[in-house]
């Protein structure tokens, strides 16, 4: 669905006011704090650490053994942390193994909720819940932190396995391989190859702090000092990544010829950069499309690739620009959804990579663009 066919901001506000009351009794603790308050008294945004940190294992004797149809992944399309888990789910071809449940793109007064808007689920298909926090309280009635996505839920034990995206994606890399079709088993993607562990972990650390989380620390800064403190390191890191892609062995992906974990983790931030962070998060010193040519090329290549390398388009198929734009606009309490940039993403430079397989939609959306 295009942004043109998305609901108006007026309808979004009206539908938010009609959110139904939760069906299950709610704890009496102080859970009605201002869910929109992102910065502390010093003006700094501090991300909450994930509280559920168990692990699904291929070992049948483990606490959470990998099984088909046992686990459910709760996400929304707007969240970059949830997006990384959805990308890996599709890269691995696990859609028929792990159930996917879609929450609304908007953060309501009671947190993430179900609405049925833009193809999301109308209610929780497992329990009929209307809000994600009900699922958290089913797992732990005393839970009093933020109700975040993604959530990996175990239907057998009726509890949350994990709400930490960086750990969920690593479970998906290998633990469910037994349930892949034969043709997929023979070409298992090494997204966290052993020979690159040290380099990947090093990049993950600074990219998370200054880029993935850096856009949030910039966007939710409540003082000029806090804003300046995070804005400039963000762009220094983007420049560092731009240089990295120009070094030997770091093309066409961050660590060479194959897609690895850092590509997935960086993609979900950069695909949102020009359409959301540049405008709504005030990360506006530069744009990816105009000022970082290598990063721009890398981003377009991942988005438009529909080859076996992306399992038929895992990056594009999980990227929903309408959810992203409307979600961030409402998160920032904006009365309007920014229209630009136009287009949301440009076509790839396929001439640099003969044989590169691109989605036919590139030619449909961008007249004159040749699909190889």
C-alpha positions in Angstrom: 0.0 0.0 0.0 1.3 3.4 -0.9 1.4 6.4 1.5 -1.2 8.0 -0.7 -3.7 5.3 0.3 -2.7 5.5 4.0 -5.2 6.9 6.5 -5.1 10.6 7.2 -3.5 12.0 10.4 -7.1 13.0 11.4 -8.3 9.4 11.1 -5.2 8.1 13.0 -5.9 10.4 15.9 -9.6 9.5 15.9 -8.9 5.8 15.8 -6.5 6.1 18.7 -9.2 7.6 20.9 -11.3 4.6 20.2 -8.9 2.0 21.5 -10.8 -0.5 23.5 -10.1 -1.1 27.1 -7.9 -4.1 27.8 -9.9 -7.3 28.3 -8.0 -8.7 31.2 -7.7 -7.1 34.7 -4.7 -4.9 34.9 -2.1 -4.8 37.7 -2.7 -2.0 40.2 1.0 -0.9 40.1 1.9 2.5 38.7 1.6 1.4 35.0 -0.1 4.6 33.7 3.0 6.6 33.6 3.6 8.9 30.6 4.4 6.3 27.9 5.5 9.1 25.5 8.2 10.5 27.9 11.4 9.4 26.3 14.1 11.7 27.9 15.2 11.9 31.5 15.3 15.0 33.6 18.7 15.8 32.1 17.3 15.7 28.6 19.0 12.4 27.7 17.3 9.4 26.1 18.3 6.1 27.7 17.2 2.8 26.1 15.7 0.2 28.5 17.6 -3.0 28.7 15.6 -6.1 27.6 14.2 -8.0 30.6 13.5 -11.4 29.0 16.8 -13.1 27.9 16.1 -16.8 27.5 17.2 -18.7 24.4 15.6 -21.2 21.9 18.0 -24.0 21.2 18.2 -26.8 18.6 18.9 -29.1 21.6 15.6 -31.0 22.3 16.5 -31.2 26.0 16.8 -27.4 26.4 14.4 -25.2 28.3 13.1 -23.8 25.0 13.7 -26.4 22.3 13.2 -25.4 18.7 9.9 -26.8 17.4 7.7 -26.0 14.4 4.6 -23.9 15.2 5.6 -23.5 18.9 6.9 -19.9 18.8 5.3 -16.6 17.8 7.2 -13.4 16.8 5.3 -10.2 17.7 6.5 -7.1 15.8 5.3 -3.9 14.2 6.6 -2.8 10.8 7.7 0.7 12.0 10.2 -0.4 14.7 13.8 -1.0 13.4 14.6 -3.4 16.2 11.6 -5.6 15.3 12.4 -5.1 11.6 15.8 -6.9 12.0 14.1 -10.0 13.4 11.5 -10.0 10.5 14.3 -9.7 7.9 16.1 -12.7 9.3 12.8 -14.7 9.5 12.4 -14.1 5.8 16.1 -14.5 4.9 16.0 -18.0 6.5 12.6 -18.9 5.1 11.1 -19.5 8.5 7.7 -18.0 7.9 6.0 -21.4 8.0 7.9 -22.4 11.2 7.4 -19.3 13.4 4.1 -17.5 13.5 4.3 -13.7 12.8 1.9 -11.4 14.6 1.6 -7.7 13.5 0.8 -4.9 15.9 -0.2 -1.4 14.8 2.5 1.1 13.7 1.5 3.6 16.4 2.5 3.8 20.0 -0.8 4.4 21.8 -1.5 5.7 25.4 -1.3 2.1 26.6 1.7 1.1 24.4 1.6 -1.0 21.3 -1.8 -2.2 20.3 -3.8 -4.2 17.7 -6.0 -2.3 15.3 -6.2 -4.1 11.9 -4.9 -0.9 10.1 -2.7 -1.3 7.1 -2.8 -5.1 7.2 -2.0 -5.5 10.9 -3.8 -7.9 13.1 -7.1 -6.7 14.6 -6.5 -8.5 17.9 -3.9 -10.9 19.3 -4.7 -14.2 17.5 -3.6 -16.3 20.5 -5.5 -14.7 23.4 -7.7 -12.0 21.9 -5.6 -9.3 23.6 -5.9 -5.7 22.4 -2.5 -4.5 23.7 1.0 -5.9 23.8 1.2 -5.1 27.5 -1.4 -7.8 28.2 1.0 -10.4 26.8 3.8 -9.1 29.0 1.6 -9.3 32.1 0.6 -12.9 31.1 4.3 -13.8 31.2 5.0 -11.8 34.3 2.1 -10.1 36.2 4.6 -8.0 38.1 6.3 -6.6 35.0 6.6 -2.8 35.3 9.0 -1.8 32.5 8.3 -0.7 28.9 6.4 -3.0 26.6 8.7 -3.3 23.6 8.8 -5.2 20.3 10.0 -7.6 19.2 8.7 -10.3 21.4 9.4 -14.0 20.9 6.6 -16.0 22.6 6.4 -19.6 23.5 2.9 -21.0 23.1 3.6 -24.2 25.2 5.0 -22.5 28.3 2.9 -19.4 27.6 5.7 -17.0 28.3 8.2 -14.6 26.7 11.4 -16.3 25.6 13.1 -13.0 24.6 12.4 -9.4 23.9 16.0 -8.6 22.9 16.3 -8.3 19.1 20.1 -8.9 18.9 19.6 -12.3 20.6 16.5 -13.3 18.7 18.1 -12.9 15.3 21.0 -15.2 16.4 18.5 -17.8 17.4 16.9 -17.6 14.0 20.3 -18.0 12.3 20.8 -21.6 13.2 18.5 -23.1 15.8 15.5 -23.8 13.5 17.5 -25.1 10.5 16.1 -28.6 11.1 12.7 -27.3 9.9 14.0 -25.7 6.7 13.1 -27.3 3.3 15.9 -29.5 1.9 16.9 -26.9 -0.7 17.3 -24.3 2.0 19.4 -26.6 4.3 21.9 -27.1 1.5 22.6 -23.4 1.2 22.5 -22.2 4.9 23.4 -18.5 5.1 26.3 -17.7 7.4 25.2 -14.4 8.8 27.6 -14.7 11.8 30.6 -16.5 10.3 33.2 -17.7 12.9 36.1 -16.1 11.1 34.5 -12.7 11.4 33.2 -12.9 15.0 35.7 -10.4 16.4 35.2 -7.9 13.6 31.4 -8.2 13.6 31.2 -7.7 17.4 33.5 -4.7 17.2 31.4 -3.0 14.5 28.1 -3.9 16.3 29.2 -2.1 19.4 30.0 1.3 17.9 27.3 1.2 15.3 24.7 0.4 17.9 25.8 3.2 20.2 26.2 6.0 17.7 23.9 5.0 14.8 21.2 2.5 15.6 20.6 4.0 19.0 22.3 7.3 18.1 19.3 8.4 16.0 17.0 7.9 19.0 19.4 9.7 21.4 19.4 12.6 18.9 15.7 12.6 18.1 14.5 12.3 21.7 17.0 14.7 23.2 15.2 17.3 25.3 18.0 19.8 25.6 20.3 21.4 23.1 23.3 20.0 24.9 21.9 16.4 24.7 21.1 16.9 21.0 24.5 18.2 20.1 26.2 15.5 22.1 24.7 12.8 19.9 24.1 14.4 16.6 27.7 14.9 15.6 29.0 11.4 16.7 26.1 10.0 14.5 27.4 11.6 11.4 31.0 10.8 12.3 30.0 7.2 12.4 28.2 7.4 9.1 31.3 8.9 7.5 33.3 6.0 9.1 30.9 3.5 7.5 31.2 5.2 4.2 35.0 4.9 4.4 34.7 1.2 5.4 32.7 0.3 2.3 35.5 1.8 0.2 38.2 -0.5 1.7 39.4 -3.8 0.2 37.2 -6.7 1.1 34.3 -4.5 2.2 32.1 -4.6 -0.9 29.4 -5.1 -2.0 28.4 -5.7 1.7 30.0 -4.6 4.9 32.3 -7.7 5.1 32.6 -8.7 1.5 30.6 -10.9 -0.8 28.0 -12.1 1.6 25.3 -10.5 3.7 26.3 -10.7 7.4 24.8 -9.6 10.7 26.1 -6.0 10.5 24.3 -5.5 7.1 21.0 -6.5 8.7 21.5 -4.3 11.8 22.6 -1.3 9.9 19.9 -1.6 7.1 17.0 -1.1 9.5 18.4 2.2 10.6 19.5 3.5 7.2 16.3 2.6 5.4 14.5 4.9 7.9 17.1 7.6 7.8 16.0 9.9 4.9 12.3 9.2 5.3 12.1 9.6 9.1 15.2 10.4 11.1 16.4 13.2 8.9 13.1 15.1 9.3 11.3 13.9 12.4 14.4 13.1 14.5 16.3 16.2 13.4 19.3 14.1 12.2 19.5 16.7 9.4 23.2 17.5 8.8 23.2 15.3 5.8 21.1 12.7 3.9 22.1 9.2 2.9 21.0 9.7 -0.7 22.9 12.9 -1.3 26.0 12.8 1.0 27.1 9.1 1.4 27.3 7.5 -2.1 28.7 4.1 -0.9 26.1 3.7 1.8 23.4 4.8 -0.6 24.5 2.2 -3.1 24.7 -0.5 -0.4 21.3 0.4 0.9 19.6 0.3 -2.5 21.3 -3.0 -3.4 19.9 -4.7 -0.3 16.4 -3.2 -0.7 15.9 -4.1 -4.4 17.7 -7.5 -4.5 15.2 -10.2 -5.2 17.7 -13.0 -5.8 18.3 -16.1 -3.8 20.9 -14.1 -1.8 17.9 -12.3 -0.1 15.5 -15.3 -0.4 13.5 -13.4 -3.0 13.6 -10.0 -1.5 13.7 -10.3 2.3 14.7 -6.6 2.8 12.2 -5.0 0.5 9.3 -7.3 1.4 9.7 -6.4 5.1 10.1 -2.6 4.6 6.8 -0.7 4.9 7.4 3.0 4.3 3.8 3.9 5.2 4.1 2.3 8.6 7.5 4.0 9.1 6.5 7.5 8.2 3.1 7.5 10.0 4.6 5.7 13.1 7.4 8.2 13.6 5.2 11.2 12.9 2.8 10.1 15.6 5.6 9.2 18.0 6.9 12.8 17.7 3.3 14.1 18.1 3.4 15.7 14.7 0.1 17.0 13.3 1.3 16.0 9.8 3.1 13.2 8.1 6.1 14.5 6.0 5.5 13.8 2.4 9.2 13.5 1.3 11.6 12.5 0.3 10.2 11.5 -3.1 10.8 8.7 -3.9 11.3 6.9 -0.6 14.2 5.0 -2.2 15.9 5.3 -5.5 16.6 2.3 -7.8 20.0 0.5 -7.6 22.9 1.0 -9.9 22.7 -2.4 -11.5 25.3 -1.6 -14.2 28.0 -1.9 -11.5 27.0 -5.5 -10.7 26.1 -7.5 -13.9 23.7 -10.3 -13.1 22.3 -8.5 -10.0 18.7 -9.6 -9.7 16.3 -6.8 -8.9 12.6 -6.7 -8.1 10.6 -6.0 -11.3 8.8 -3.3 -9.3 11.9 -1.1 -9.7 11.1 -0.6 -13.4 7.4 -0.2 -12.7 7.9 2.6 -10.1 10.7 4.3 -11.8 10.1 4.7 -15.6 13.2 4.3 -17.7 14.9 2.1 -15.1 16.2 -1.1 -16.7 15.7 -4.3 -14.8 18.5 -6.7 -15.7 
